[in-house]
Structure formats: C-alpha cells, structure tokens
C-alpha cells in the first residue's frame, strides 16, 4: 500500500491535500467528513462505517468507577481503547478525589474509638516502620460498589509479595470503616495516654430541672416576704396605740 502524507488543507477547509512526501506536490485529496473525524477519534477500526459500542456511555462510566480497566471495557464494548479513554479521564479524577477524602478522615475502631490522626498519616507512619516495604510500589485506588459506597484500597510490595488493605468510605456520612485486619491495624493511631477525655454533654433532663423548680422557690420567697411585711405592720400599729391609764385604787 502506497504511503501518503498530509501536506496541506484546501482553501475552503473541506479537503486534505496528500503527497508522497512533505516536499512533493499534492497528488491526492481526502474529504474532511464525519468518517475521517471518527477515524481520528479511533471509532473506525477498519473499512466500513464507524463502530457502534455495545455499551452506553453511562454503563462505561459506571464500570470504570467499579474498577474495570479501559482495555477490558473496550473488548466488552467492541470498540477501540481510545474510545473508552475519553470517559476514563473524568472517572479517574473522581476516584482520586475519593482517595483524598478518605485519607483526610479519621478512622473509628469498635474498641479503640476514633483515631488520633487521619488515615493518610496513620498509614504513612505504619509503612515507614514496616520492614521490607518497597515505597515505589505504594499505590492508592478506589472503586465504587453497587450500593454507592467506595472501597479505598492500598497496595504495596514487601516481604512475601504484594499486600493490600481495604477501607469502606461512605461520602454521604463521612464514615471510614476497615474491611480487613491490615486496614484496621494500619489505619488507627491510639490517642496519647493522659489526654483529657472529650467533655460530656449535659442531659436534656438536667438542663430542664432548674426551670421546673424555679416557680416553687419563687412562691416560697414571696410567701415569706408577705409574712414579714405583715409582722412589721402589726408592730407599727401597736407602737402608735396610747397606753391605758391605770384605774384609781379603792379606799
């Protein structure tokens, strides 16, 4: 098959000019139409019309979020890999954002409570003290489950081969749960000994108790005030009343 090179575009922009070499005069032209544009996008794999995908764009994105590779999806959809890669960019950005959110969240263990530091710092410290870790193999990924939760996975190579740890990240609730023993061990840092416990919140009943007793105390104080006032009034009246003269003695 003879090879031609693009040497220019027609003045009306509707054709490409082709020649045997970049310095030769144009000998052929190709129309710039939908078929050519589809071929440039990778949607044409051979002679004939553009290839139709067996999967919708929504299905492709969902399966990419679930962790399938573009190569596997291209084979399942019956299209070139380049056609799948146009969807993989936004999905990869979303998965990276989920990893960042999970790494910045503190994990909770059932018996140990909330970790003292976020997941990323806890795992980095654990890996730094683990013998045989090949730090150039550390990788974080995320895949979405059918229920909407994200499984955040850490993989690394060390003694004995490749290892991994998985956490469940629920973005709506901002919760991070370990899914295996490695994730539980590496993702949690116990609070420092002697650290003050978090302040306890007063119960609702304790807050309302003074309000219930207040009317009774006010009534008692008011009654005592009235009684004291009445005693003072009686005392004043008694002081103003003239004393009775003594009766004359009988002879």
ZIFENRA-V495185 format. One record per residue. N is the residue number from 0. RES is the residue in one small letter. PHI is phi as a letter, one per 40 degrees, with the letter a starting at -180 (none if undefined). PSI is psi in whole degrees, -180 to 180 (none if undefined). Layout:
n=N res=RES phi=PHI psi=PSI
n=N res=RES phi=PHI psi=PSI
This chain:
n=0 res=x phi=none psi=131
n=1 res=x phi=c psi=138
n=2 res=x phi=c psi=132
n=3 res=x phi=b psi=157
n=4 res=x phi=b psi=150
n=5 res=x phi=c psi=125
n=6 res=x phi=b psi=-5
n=7 res=x phi=i psi=178
n=8 res=x phi=b psi=143
n=9 res=x phi=c psi=160
n=10 res=x phi=c psi=-31
n=11 res=x phi=c psi=-3
n=12 res=x phi=g psi=18
n=13 res=x phi=b psi=-9
n=14 res=x phi=b psi=152
n=15 res=x phi=b psi=138
n=16 res=x phi=c psi=130
n=17 res=x phi=b psi=150
n=18 res=x phi=a psi=160
n=19 res=x phi=c psi=-28
n=20 res=x phi=a psi=169
n=21 res=x phi=c psi=-21
n=22 res=x phi=c psi=-6
n=23 res=x phi=c psi=164
n=24 res=x phi=c psi=146
n=25 res=x phi=d psi=135
n=26 res=x phi=b psi=-16
n=27 res=x phi=a psi=164
n=28 res=x phi=a psi=150
n=29 res=x phi=b psi=133
n=30 res=x phi=c psi=137
n=31 res=x phi=c psi=91
n=32 res=x phi=b psi=-173
n=33 res=x phi=c psi=-34
n=34 res=x phi=c psi=-43
n=35 res=x phi=c psi=-42
n=36 res=x phi=c psi=-39
n=37 res=x phi=c psi=-38
n=38 res=x phi=c psi=-39
n=39 res=x phi=c psi=-31
n=40 res=x phi=c psi=-13
n=41 res=x phi=g psi=14
n=42 res=x phi=c psi=-2
n=43 res=x phi=b psi=118
n=44 res=x phi=b psi=-5
n=45 res=x phi=a psi=-173
n=46 res=x phi=d psi=141
n=47 res=x phi=h psi=-167
n=48 res=x phi=c psi=162
n=49 res=x phi=d psi=146
n=50 res=x phi=c psi=133
n=51 res=x phi=c psi=136
n=52 res=x phi=c psi=142
n=53 res=x phi=c psi=-8
n=54 res=x phi=b psi=143
n=55 res=x phi=c psi=161
n=56 res=x phi=d psi=-37
n=57 res=x phi=c psi=-41
n=58 res=x phi=c psi=-38
n=59 res=x phi=c psi=-46
n=60 res=x phi=c psi=-41
n=61 res=x phi=c psi=-41
n=62 res=x phi=c psi=-29
n=63 res=x phi=c psi=-40
n=64 res=x phi=c psi=-32
n=65 res=x phi=c psi=-5
n=66 res=x phi=h psi=1
n=67 res=x phi=c psi=146
n=68 res=x phi=c psi=155
n=69 res=x phi=d psi=-35
n=70 res=x phi=c psi=-44
n=71 res=x phi=c psi=-38
n=72 res=x phi=c psi=-38
n=73 res=x phi=c psi=-40
n=74 res=x phi=c psi=-41
n=75 res=x phi=c psi=-35
n=76 res=x phi=c psi=-16
n=77 res=x phi=g psi=35
n=78 res=x phi=b psi=165
n=79 res=x phi=c psi=155
n=80 res=x phi=c psi=-34
n=81 res=x phi=c psi=-29
n=82 res=x phi=c psi=-31
n=83 res=x phi=c psi=-33
n=84 res=x phi=c psi=-21
n=85 res=x phi=c psi=-23
n=86 res=x phi=c psi=-20
n=87 res=x phi=c psi=-29
n=88 res=x phi=d psi=-56
n=89 res=x phi=c psi=-36
n=90 res=x phi=c psi=-41
n=91 res=x phi=c psi=-38
n=92 res=x phi=c psi=-41
n=93 res=x phi=c psi=-43
n=94 res=x phi=c psi=-39
n=95 res=x phi=c psi=-37
n=96 res=x phi=c psi=-38
n=97 res=x phi=c psi=-42
n=98 res=x phi=c psi=-44
n=99 res=x phi=c psi=-41
n=100 res=x phi=c psi=-43
n=101 res=x phi=c psi=-41
n=102 res=x phi=c psi=-25
n=103 res=x phi=c psi=5
n=104 res=x phi=b psi=144
n=105 res=x phi=c psi=132
n=106 res=x phi=c psi=151
n=107 res=x phi=b psi=131
n=108 res=x phi=b psi=147
n=109 res=x phi=d psi=-43
n=110 res=x phi=c psi=-15
n=111 res=x phi=b psi=-6
n=112 res=x phi=g psi=-153
n=113 res=x phi=c psi=138
n=114 res=x phi=c psi=151
n=115 res=x phi=c psi=-21
n=116 res=x phi=b psi=161
n=117 res=x phi=c psi=165
n=118 res=x phi=d psi=-45
n=119 res=x phi=d psi=-46
n=120 res=x phi=c psi=-39
n=121 res=x phi=c psi=-45
n=122 res=x phi=c psi=-42
n=123 res=x phi=d psi=-41
n=124 res=x phi=c psi=-39
n=125 res=x phi=c psi=-42
n=126 res=x phi=c psi=-35
n=127 res=x phi=c psi=-25
n=128 res=x phi=b psi=8
n=129 res=x phi=c psi=127
n=130 res=x phi=c psi=141
n=131 res=x phi=g psi=8
n=132 res=x phi=c psi=131
n=133 res=x phi=c psi=102
n=134 res=x phi=c psi=-21
n=135 res=x phi=c psi=-7
n=136 res=x phi=b psi=-3
n=137 res=x phi=c psi=131
n=138 res=x phi=a psi=139
n=139 res=x phi=b psi=133
n=140 res=x phi=b psi=170
n=141 res=x phi=a psi=143
n=142 res=x phi=b psi=145
n=143 res=x phi=c psi=135
n=144 res=x phi=c psi=171
n=145 res=x phi=c psi=-27
n=146 res=x phi=c psi=3
n=147 res=x phi=g psi=-15
n=148 res=x phi=c psi=159
n=149 res=x phi=b psi=133
n=150 res=x phi=c psi=113
n=151 res=x phi=c psi=124
n=152 res=x phi=b psi=133
n=153 res=x phi=b psi=129
n=154 res=x phi=b psi=146
n=155 res=x phi=a psi=156
n=156 res=x phi=b psi=135
n=157 res=x phi=a psi=-161
n=158 res=x phi=c psi=126
n=159 res=x phi=g psi=2
n=160 res=x phi=h psi=-161
n=161 res=x phi=c psi=137
n=162 res=x phi=b psi=166
n=163 res=x phi=a psi=162
n=164 res=x phi=a psi=139
n=165 res=x phi=b psi=140
n=166 res=x phi=b psi=150
n=167 res=x phi=c psi=121
n=168 res=x phi=b psi=121
n=169 res=x phi=b psi=105
n=170 res=x phi=c psi=-35
n=171 res=x phi=c psi=-35
n=172 res=x phi=b psi=-6
n=173 res=x phi=f psi=44
n=174 res=x phi=b psi=146
n=175 res=x phi=b psi=120
n=176 res=x phi=b psi=130
n=177 res=x phi=c psi=143
n=178 res=x phi=b psi=-5
n=179 res=x phi=a psi=173
n=180 res=x phi=c psi=-37
n=181 res=x phi=c psi=-42
n=182 res=x phi=c psi=-39
n=183 res=x phi=c psi=-40
n=184 res=x phi=c psi=-44
n=185 res=x phi=c psi=-27
n=186 res=x phi=c psi=0
n=187 res=x phi=b psi=133
n=188 res=x phi=b psi=122
n=189 res=x phi=c psi=145
n=190 res=x phi=c psi=155
n=191 res=x phi=c psi=143
n=192 res=x phi=c psi=140
n=193 res=x phi=g psi=-4
n=194 res=x phi=c psi=139
n=195 res=x phi=c psi=140
n=196 res=x phi=c psi=158
n=197 res=x phi=c psi=144
n=198 res=x phi=c psi=141
n=199 res=x phi=c psi=142
n=200 res=x phi=c psi=137
n=201 res=x phi=c psi=143
n=202 res=x phi=c psi=160
n=203 res=x phi=c psi=-38
n=204 res=x phi=c psi=-36
n=205 res=x phi=c psi=-35
n=206 res=x phi=c psi=-33
n=207 res=x phi=c psi=-16
n=208 res=x phi=d psi=-47
n=209 res=x phi=d psi=-34
n=210 res=x phi=c psi=-34
n=211 res=x phi=c psi=-34
n=212 res=x phi=c psi=-17
n=213 res=x phi=d psi=-45
n=214 res=x phi=d psi=-39
n=215 res=x phi=c psi=-41
n=216 res=x phi=c psi=-40
n=217 res=x phi=c psi=-39
n=218 res=x phi=c psi=-40
n=219 res=x phi=c psi=-44
n=220 res=x phi=c psi=-39
n=221 res=x phi=c psi=-39
n=222 res=x phi=c psi=-41
n=223 res=x phi=c psi=-37
n=224 res=x phi=c psi=-44
n=225 res=x phi=c psi=-41
n=226 res=x phi=c psi=-42
n=227 res=x phi=c psi=-40
n=228 res=x phi=c psi=-41
n=229 res=x phi=c psi=-40
n=230 res=x phi=c psi=-41
n=231 res=x phi=c psi=-40
n=232 res=x phi=c psi=-43
n=233 res=x phi=c psi=-40
n=234 res=x phi=c psi=-40
n=235 res=x phi=c psi=-44
n=236 res=x phi=c psi=-39
n=237 res=x phi=c psi=-34
n=238 res=x phi=c psi=-33
n=239 res=x phi=c psi=-22
n=240 res=x phi=c psi=128
n=241 res=x phi=c psi=148
n=242 res=x phi=c psi=148
n=243 res=x phi=c psi=139
n=244 res=x phi=c psi=144
n=245 res=x phi=c psi=143
n=246 res=x phi=c psi=143
n=247 res=x phi=c psi=146
n=248 res=x phi=c psi=144
n=249 res=x phi=c psi=140
n=250 res=x phi=c psi=none
